[in-house]
Amino acid sequence: MRLPNDSRLRLAMIVTGLMGACVCIVAAAAPGISVTVKLAGPQFVVNGRPLQIISGEMHYPRVPREYWRDRMRKARAMGLNTISTYIFWNLHEPQPGVFEFSGQQDVAAFVRTAQEEGLYVLLRPGPYVCSEWDLGGLPAWLLADSNIVLRSTDPKFTGPAERFLKRLGQELAPLQATRGGPIIGVQVENEYGSFGKDAQYMGKIRDAIVSAHLNEVPLFTADGPEQLPFGTLPDVAAAINFGPGDAKKGFETLARFRPDGLRMNQEYWAGWFDSWGNPHHTTNGNREAEELDWMLAQGYSVNLYMFHGGTTFGFMNGANFDRAYAPQTSSYDYNAPLDESGAPTAKYMAFREVIAKRRVGEQFPAVPTEIPRIEFQDIALSESSPLWANLGTAVETPAPRPMESFGQSYGYILYRTRVEGPMSGALSIHELRDYAQVYVDGKLTGSMDRRTNAKSLSLDIGAGIHTLDILVENSGRINFGPRLRDDRKGITESVSLGEHVLTGWQVFCLPMSDLGQIKFGRQLSDGPIFYHGAFDVKNIGDTFLDMRLFGKGAVWVNGHALGRFWNVGPQQTLYLPGAWLTQGRNEVIIFDLMPGANSPKLHGLSRPILDSIPEPTAHQ
């Protein structure tokens, strides 16, 4: 008998509630013990027993490998039985056909560690993942082809995506629960319903995951409730994403869409991310705890996004574009239950209490001891080197081109030409991506910022031949929405001065991937500069580098790229994990686009500063 929609909805919710009353919450099987995993109505079923997934999102590249186990033990102590993670294609295939699955990118080791700590794993291989990550995790080298259509059936996209997923399967297919691993579910694409309506494309991604042998456990999609018609496939389970206050409405929408289907919230946004120049986000942990309690009481499965955000190290932050371009900060603290450095917060304790109430009779592990934090003062940056002395070899080109056309994915790029004066007028950069500083004969004349749509400035050039330099920072590619399809970086079209289109350019690629070639000395400069310093550490611990004496740039310690700083805030510190320090001598390199003091000092703080937006200055 086929029930009317409203009757089917009520029946589905009654059945879900009954399932919640008898659901089992079990730890992952020991390594090597194979189990069966399937979906039965609203629940995952493992070896015939219903499993209510209580999961936390944590991304392996945002947490130092040395700390993976610490964070996972804290997940178990909070009552979680599952860890969910995206897979970041651009980390694993930095160049076409060149794969990296070692060290920090050893995702198989991350998955095995989760199992060793008694946790299941939900795998989210994309290939698009969003996640406030550069280009949503897609490799920037895809954009070297000016005609490619990302996230579509264009073979220029699906071919590389299929190749990557097949290679990923070699790493992770053996770690499915059916083969004795902890992976119990694999997501197909990510929030495609918010992007497009091409079921053929979604089918191709599903088929690529099947071809990679990652389908021995249930497949599922994840979308906002209202986007379910566009981002799902008939033969794939559907999960939903939403923020605080939307649980009841979201699950009602899901029940109408799939009356007999899975009831899982794949992303419960228990926090939010920050972007440069905007206030730091905090959310109401008590309200979230109440809603989490309600979802668990219904028997629904939940994944907290994020359980632990960590840090988007290096140049991997993404950007949003709603009304304007908004690049995200390096801190991915997310106001999550574990803070950026992995310390439990009040939200952690509130969630732990709620989960304990729903896991009656179970004994949670004790919360692990926090990793020590240290402070230090007045690290002297005794050596320096101007950027101009470290440009390398130029590429000649008649007109400016985006950095991807030069084989460059991240960092900075310098465009240089000669202009003959006298000449005056507006210097205009057509499609600046994303932040530029303009120099005439080595002297800064102004800056342009895509965030504020500032892409021109007035120049008055005297008689004679002059060198015009435009130094452009790639501030992070758009990770959400249709604009990601063409977010190439650098100068993407042309440069004009007054009525004249400027030609005859030298281009210097500055990916900042090899700092060992920098020629350090005691050269001072009022232009972009590298600082170098050394400091001794007696007692190892986490710290936060105070960047308030600096302008805009990036930091490396002992070869580890910590991320970006910018005096517009709100982030004013950079997380330096103790795991990346050594007892004794440590080295730091700072690149600053807008240096202030000639001999700045560096300090390490025991607490981060993530919520400070100073008054604007001329250089901001």
C-alpha positions in Angstrom: 0.0 0.0 0.0 1.3 3.4 -0.9 0.6 6.0 1.8 0.0 9.7 1.1 3.1 11.8 1.5 2.2 13.2 4.9 1.3 9.8 6.3 4.5 8.4 5.0 6.4 11.2 6.6 4.8 10.5 10.0 5.4 6.8 9.7 9.1 7.3 8.8 9.6 9.6 11.8 7.9 7.1 14.1 10.1 4.2 12.8 13.2 6.4 13.1 12.4 7.2 16.7 11.9 3.5 17.5 15.2 2.7 15.9 16.8 5.3 18.1 15.5 3.5 21.2 17.4 0.3 20.3 20.4 1.6 18.4 23.8 0.3 19.2 26.7 2.6 19.6 29.9 0.5 19.2 33.5 1.2 18.7 35.3 0.2 15.5 36.4 -3.4 15.1 40.0 -4.2 15.7 42.3 -3.9 12.7 42.1 -6.9 10.4 38.6 -8.0 11.5 36.2 -7.7 8.5 32.6 -6.7 9.0 29.6 -6.2 6.9 28.2 -2.7 6.5 24.9 -1.8 4.9 22.1 0.7 5.2 18.7 -0.4 6.6 16.2 2.3 6.7 17.5 5.3 8.7 20.6 3.6 10.1 24.0 2.2 9.2 24.1 -1.5 10.2 27.4 -3.1 11.1 27.4 -6.9 11.3 23.7 -6.9 11.7 23.6 -4.3 14.5 22.3 -0.8 14.0 25.0 1.9 14.4 24.1 5.5 15.4 27.1 7.4 14.0 28.3 10.2 16.4 31.1 11.7 14.4 33.4 14.6 14.3 35.1 16.2 11.3 38.9 16.5 11.4 41.2 17.0 8.5 44.6 15.3 8.4 46.4 18.2 6.7 45.1 20.7 9.2 46.6 18.8 12.2 50.3 18.0 12.5 50.7 14.2 12.0 52.4 14.0 15.4 49.1 15.1 16.9 46.6 12.9 15.0 46.4 10.4 17.8 46.0 13.0 20.5 43.0 14.6 18.7 41.4 11.2 18.1 41.7 10.2 21.8 40.0 13.5 22.6 37.3 12.5 20.1 36.7 9.2 21.9 36.8 11.0 25.3 34.0 13.3 24.1 31.9 10.2 23.2 32.4 10.1 19.4 32.6 6.8 17.6 33.6 8.1 14.1 35.9 10.5 12.5 35.0 12.1 9.2 37.5 13.6 6.8 37.7 15.1 3.3 40.4 14.0 0.9 42.4 17.0 -0.6 43.2 16.2 -4.2 45.5 19.2 -4.6 47.7 17.9 -1.8 48.0 14.4 -3.3 48.6 15.3 -6.9 50.5 18.6 -6.9 51.5 18.1 -10.5 49.6 16.1 -13.1 50.4 12.4 -12.6 52.7 13.1 -9.6 51.2 11.6 -6.5 52.1 12.2 -2.8 50.8 10.0 0.0 53.6 10.2 2.5 54.3 12.2 5.6 51.6 14.7 6.4 49.7 13.5 3.3 49.7 9.8 4.4 45.9 9.6 4.7 46.0 5.8 5.0 48.1 6.2 8.2 45.4 8.7 9.4 42.7 6.2 8.8 44.6 3.4 10.5 45.3 5.6 13.5 41.5 6.3 13.8 40.9 2.5 13.9 43.6 2.0 16.5 41.8 4.5 18.7 38.5 2.7 18.3 36.9 5.0 15.7 35.1 4.4 12.5 35.8 6.6 9.5 33.5 8.4 7.0 35.5 9.1 3.9 34.8 12.2 1.7 37.0 11.9 -1.4 35.2 14.6 -3.4 36.9 15.2 -5.8 35.5 18.6 -4.9 35.4 19.2 -1.1 34.8 22.9 -0.5 36.1 23.1 3.1 37.4 26.7 2.9 40.3 25.1 1.0 42.0 26.5 -2.1 39.7 25.8 -5.1 37.7 23.4 -2.9 40.6 20.9 -3.0 40.8 20.8 -6.8 44.4 21.1 -8.2 45.2 24.6 -9.5 47.0 23.0 -12.5 43.6 22.2 -13.9 43.2 25.9 -14.6 46.2 26.0 -16.9 43.7 24.9 -19.6 41.7 28.1 -20.3 38.8 26.1 -21.7 38.3 23.5 -18.9 35.0 23.4 -17.1 35.4 22.3 -13.5 32.8 20.1 -11.8 31.3 19.0 -15.1 31.3 16.1 -17.6 34.1 17.9 -19.5 36.6 15.1 -20.1 39.4 17.6 -19.3 38.0 17.5 -15.8 36.6 14.0 -15.4 39.6 12.3 -16.8 42.1 13.7 -14.2 39.4 13.2 -11.5 39.0 9.5 -12.4 42.7 9.0 -12.5 43.1 10.5 -9.0 40.2 8.6 -7.5 41.7 5.4 -8.9 45.0 6.1 -7.3 43.3 7.0 -4.0 41.6 3.7 -4.1 45.0 2.0 -4.0 45.6 3.7 -0.7 42.2 3.4 0.9 40.1 0.6 -0.6 42.0 -1.9 1.6 40.9 0.1 4.7 37.2 -0.4 4.2 35.4 -2.2 7.0 34.7 -5.1 4.7 38.5 -5.7 4.5 39.2 -5.2 8.2 39.6 -1.4 8.1 37.5 1.4 9.8 35.9 3.0 6.7 32.1 2.5 6.9 30.9 5.1 4.4 32.1 7.0 1.3 30.6 10.3 0.1 30.1 11.0 -3.6 31.1 14.6 -4.5 30.1 17.3 -2.0 27.2 19.6 -1.8 26.7 19.5 -5.6 23.1 20.6 -5.2 24.4 24.0 -4.2 26.4 24.2 -7.5 24.6 22.5 -10.4 21.9 20.1 -11.6 23.8 17.7 -13.8 22.8 14.2 -12.7 25.1 12.8 -15.5 28.1 14.4 -13.8 27.2 13.0 -10.4 26.8 9.6 -12.0 30.3 9.8 -13.5 31.8 10.7 -10.1 29.9 7.8 -8.5 31.1 5.5 -11.2 34.7 6.7 -10.6 34.4 5.9 -6.9 33.1 2.4 -7.8 35.9 1.9 -10.3 38.3 2.8 -7.5 36.8 -0.1 -5.4 35.7 2.3 -2.7 32.1 1.1 -2.8 32.3 -2.0 -0.6 30.6 0.2 2.1 27.6 2.4 1.6 27.9 5.4 -0.6 26.1 8.7 0.2 25.8 12.3 -0.9 25.6 15.4 1.3 23.6 18.6 0.6 21.6 21.3 2.2 18.0 20.1 2.7 16.6 22.4 0.0 19.2 21.2 -2.5 18.5 17.5 -2.2 16.7 17.3 -5.6 19.8 18.5 -7.4 22.7 16.9 -5.6 21.6 13.3 -5.1 21.4 10.1 -7.1 18.5 7.6 -6.9 20.8 4.7 -6.0 22.9 6.6 -3.4 21.8 7.4 0.1 21.3 11.1 0.9 22.6 12.9 4.0 22.0 16.6 4.9 24.0 19.5 6.0 22.8 22.4 8.1 23.5 24.8 11.0 22.1 25.4 14.4 18.4 25.8 14.6 17.7 23.9 11.4 17.7 20.3 12.6 13.9 19.6 12.8 13.1 21.3 9.6 16.1 19.7 7.8 15.1 16.2 8.8 11.5 16.8 8.0 12.6 17.8 4.5 14.8 14.8 4.2 12.0 12.5 5.3 9.7 13.9 2.6 12.4 13.5 0.0 13.4 10.0 1.1 10.7 8.6 3.4 12.5 5.3 3.9 16.1 6.5 3.6 19.1 7.3 5.8 18.7 9.8 8.6 22.2 11.4 8.9 23.3 15.0 9.3 26.7 14.8 7.6 27.6 18.4 8.6 26.3 20.1 11.7 28.0 23.4 11.6 29.1 23.7 15.3 31.0 26.9 14.6 32.1 28.9 11.6 35.2 30.1 9.7 36.8 33.5 9.5 37.9 35.7 6.6 40.4 38.5 6.6 39.2 41.9 7.7 35.9 40.6 9.2 35.0 39.7 12.8 36.0 36.4 14.4 33.0 34.0 14.5 31.8 32.4 17.7 28.6 30.4 18.1 26.3 29.4 20.9 27.6 26.1 22.3 24.7 25.6 24.7 22.2 26.0 21.9 24.1 23.6 19.7 24.3 21.1 22.6 20.5 21.2 23.0 20.0 20.5 19.3 22.6 17.8 19.3 20.7 16.2 22.2 17.5 16.3 20.2 19.1 14.7 17.1 20.7 11.9 19.2 17.4 11.3 21.0 15.7 10.6 17.6 18.3 8.1 16.7 19.7 10.2 13.9 23.4 10.0 13.0 25.4 13.3 13.3 28.8 14.5 12.2 30.0 17.7 14.0 31.6 20.0 11.5 34.1 20.8 12.9 35.0 18.7 15.9 38.6 20.1 15.5 39.3 22.6 12.8 43.0 23.1 13.3 45.0 25.3 10.9 45.1 25.7 7.1 48.8 25.7 6.9 50.8 27.3 4.1 48.9 28.9 1.2 46.0 26.4 1.1 43.2 28.7 2.4 40.2 29.2 0.1 37.9 32.2 -0.4 34.2 32.9 -0.6 32.5 35.2 -3.1 29.1 36.4 -2.1 28.9 40.1 -2.6 32.6 40.4 -2.6 35.8 38.3 -2.6 36.6 37.2 0.9 39.8 35.1 1.5 39.8 33.0 4.6 42.3 33.1 7.4 45.0 30.5 8.1 43.4 29.7 11.5 40.6 27.2 11.1 39.8 27.3 14.8 36.1 27.3 13.7 35.0 27.9 17.3 35.0 24.1 17.4 34.9 21.8 20.5 38.7 21.5 20.3 40.4 24.8 19.6 43.0 25.4 17.0 45.8 23.9 19.1 43.6 20.9 20.2 42.6 22.1 23.6 39.1 21.2 24.8 36.7 24.1 25.1 33.5 24.7 27.1 31.7 23.5 23.9 33.6 20.2 24.1 32.4 19.7 27.7 28.8 20.6 26.9 28.8 18.1 23.9 30.4 15.4 26.0 27.7 15.8 28.6 25.0 15.5 26.0 26.5 12.4 24.4 27.1 10.7 27.7 23.4 11.2 28.5 22.5 9.3 25.3 25.1 6.6 25.8 23.7 5.4 29.1 25.9 3.0 31.0 29.0 3.6 28.9 32.3 4.7 30.4 34.1 7.3 28.3 37.9 7.5 28.4 39.4 10.3 30.4 40.1 13.5 28.5 43.8 13.4 27.6 46.1 15.9 29.2 46.6 19.1 27.2 49.8 19.6 25.3 52.1 22.1 27.1 52.2 25.7 25.8 55.2 27.9 25.9 56.0 31.6 25.5 59.2 33.4 24.4 60.1 37.0 23.9 62.2 39.1 21.6 63.5 36.8 19.0 65.8 38.9 16.9 65.4 38.7 13.2 69.0 39.5 12.6 69.3 38.7 8.9 67.2 40.0 6.0 67.1 40.0 2.2 64.9 42.1 -0.1 62.6 40.3 -2.5 64.2 42.2 -5.4 67.5 40.3 -4.7 65.7 36.9 -5.0 63.6 37.1 -8.1 65.2 34.3 -10.1 64.8 34.1 -13.9 62.1 36.0 -15.8 59.7 34.7 -18.4 59.1 37.1 -21.3 55.5 37.6 -22.4 53.8 40.3 -24.6 50.9 40.6 -22.2 50.3 39.5 -18.5 49.0 36.0 -18.0 47.7 34.2 -14.9 50.1 32.3 -12.8 48.6 28.9 -13.7 49.7 29.4 -17.3 53.3 29.5 -16.0 52.9 26.2 -14.1 52.5 28.0 -10.8 49.8 27.2 -8.3 50.4 29.2 -5.1 52.3 32.2 -3.7 53.2 35.4 -5.4 54.0 36.6 -8.9 55.8 39.7 -10.1 54.9 41.5 -13.4 57.6 44.0 -14.7 57.6 46.3 -17.6 59.2 49.6 -18.7 57.3 52.8 -19.3 58.5 56.0 -20.9 57.4 59.2 -19.3 56.2 61.7 -18.9 52.9 59.8 -18.5 50.1 60.1 -16.0 46.7 58.6 -15.5 44.9 55.6 -13.8 46.9 52.4 -13.7 44.2 49.8 -14.1 44.6 46.0 -13.6 42.0 44.1 -15.5 40.9 41.2 -13.4 43.3 41.4 -10.5 43.5 38.2 -8.5 43.9 39.1 -5.7 46.1 41.7 -3.9 48.7 43.9 -5.7 51.4 46.3 -4.7 52.7 48.7 -7.4 56.3 50.0 -7.5 57.9 52.6 -9.8 61.7 52.3 -9.8 61.4 50.2 -6.6 59.3 52.7 -4.7 55.9 51.7 -3.5 53.2 53.9 -5.1 50.1 52.1 -3.8 48.2 48.8 -3.5 45.0 47.3 -4.9 42.8 44.8 -3.2 40.2 42.5 -4.8 38.3 42.4 -1.5 37.3 46.0 -1.8 37.2 46.1 -5.7 40.2 48.4 -5.7 41.9 47.7 -9.0 43.3 51.0 -10.1 45.4 53.9 -8.8 46.7 57.1 -10.1 50.3 57.3 -11.4 52.3 60.4 -12.4 55.5 59.2 -14.1 58.2 61.7 -14.9 60.3 61.9 -18.1 62.6 59.1 -19.1 62.4 55.3 -18.9 61.1 53.8 -15.6 60.6 50.3 -14.2 57.0 49.4 -13.3 56.6 46.4 -11.0 53.3 44.9 -10.0 53.6 42.3 -7.2 50.5 40.1 -6.9 49.6 37.8 -4.1 47.3 34.8 -4.7 45.2 35.2 -1.6 43.3 31.9 -2.0 41.0 30.5 -4.7 37.3 30.5 -4.4 36.1 27.3 -2.9 32.3 27.6 -3.1 29.9 28.5 -5.9 30.2 28.9 -9.7 33.0 31.5 -9.6 35.5 28.8 -8.7 35.5 27.6 -12.3 37.6 30.6 -13.5 39.4 31.8 -10.4 42.8 32.0 -12.0 45.4 34.1 -10.2 47.7 37.0 -10.9 46.9 39.4 -13.7 44.4 37.5 -15.8 43.8 40.0 -18.7 45.7 43.2 -19.1 47.2 46.4 -17.6 46.6 49.9 -18.8 48.0 53.3 -17.9 45.6 56.0 -18.9 44.6 55.1 -22.5 47.7 52.9 -23.1 47.6 49.1 -22.8 51.0 48.2 -21.4 53.0 45.4 -23.2 56.4 43.8 -23.1 56.4 42.1 -19.7 58.9 40.1 -17.7 57.2 37.7 -15.2 58.9 36.3 -12.1 57.1 33.3 -10.5 57.4 33.3 -6.7 55.8 30.2 -5.4 57.8 30.3 -2.1 58.3 26.6 -2.3 62.1 26.6 -1.9 63.4 29.2 0.6 66.9 27.6 0.7 68.0 29.8 -2.2 67.4 33.1 -0.4 70.6 35.2 0.0 70.4 36.4 3.6 72.6 39.2 5.0 71.9 42.5 6.7 70.3 44.2 3.7 67.5 46.5 4.7 64.6 47.5 2.5 61.4 49.5 2.6 60.0 47.0 0.0 59.0 43.4 0.3 61.5 41.6 2.5 62.5 38.2 3.9 63.6 38.1 7.6 65.6 35.3 9.1 66.2 34.5 12.7 67.1 31.7 15.1 65.9 31.0 18.6 66.6 28.4 21.3 63.9 26.3 22.9 64.5 24.4 26.2 61.1 23.0 26.9 59.0 21.9 23.9 55.4 23.1 23.7 52.8 24.7 21.4 53.0 28.5 21.0 51.4 31.2 18.9 53.6 33.6 17.0 52.5 37.2 17.6 52.5 38.9 14.2 51.2 42.3 15.2 54.5 44.0 14.5 54.3 42.9 10.9 52.2 43.8 7.9 51.2 41.1 5.4 52.9 37.9 4.4 53.8 34.4 5.5 55.9 32.5 8.0 58.0 29.3 8.0 59.6 27.6 11.1 62.1 24.8 10.6 60.8 24.5 7.0 57.2 24.2 8.0 54.8 26.7 6.4 52.7 28.0 9.2 50.4 30.2 7.1 49.6 33.8 6.3 49.4 36.9 8.5 47.8 40.3 7.7 47.4 43.2 10.0 43.7 43.7 9.0 42.9 40.9 11.4 41.0 39.3 13.0 43.8 36.7 13.2 46.9 38.2 14.7 48.8 35.1 15.7 50.0 32.0 13.9 49.9 28.6 15.5 53.3 26.9 15.9 52.9 23.3 17.0 55.5 22.1 19.5 55.9 19.0 17.4 57.6 21.2 14.8 60.1 22.6 17.3 63.3 21.0 18.4 65.2 21.4 21.7 68.0 23.8 21.0 68.2 25.9 17.8 65.2 26.6 15.6 65.0 28.8 12.5 62.2 31.2 11.4 61.7 33.0 8.0 59.2 35.7 7.6 58.2 37.2 4.3 56.6 40.7 4.7 55.0 42.6 1.9 54.8 45.8 3.9 57.6 46.0 6.5 57.4 48.6 9.2 60.3 48.5 11.7 63.8 47.7 10.3 64.5 45.3 13.2 61.2 43.8 14.3 61.1 41.3 17.1 59.1 38.1 17.2 57.2 36.8 20.3 55.6 33.5 21.1 52.3 33.6 23.1 50.6 30.9 25.1 47.2 32.0 23.7 46.0 32.9 20.2 44.7 36.3 19.2 41.9 35.5 16.7 39.5 38.4 17.3 41.4 41.7 16.8 40.6 44.1 13.9 42.7 47.2 14.2 41.9 50.6 12.7 42.8 50.7 9.0 46.2 52.1 7.9 47.4 53.4 4.6 49.0 50.0 3.8 45.9 47.9 4.6 
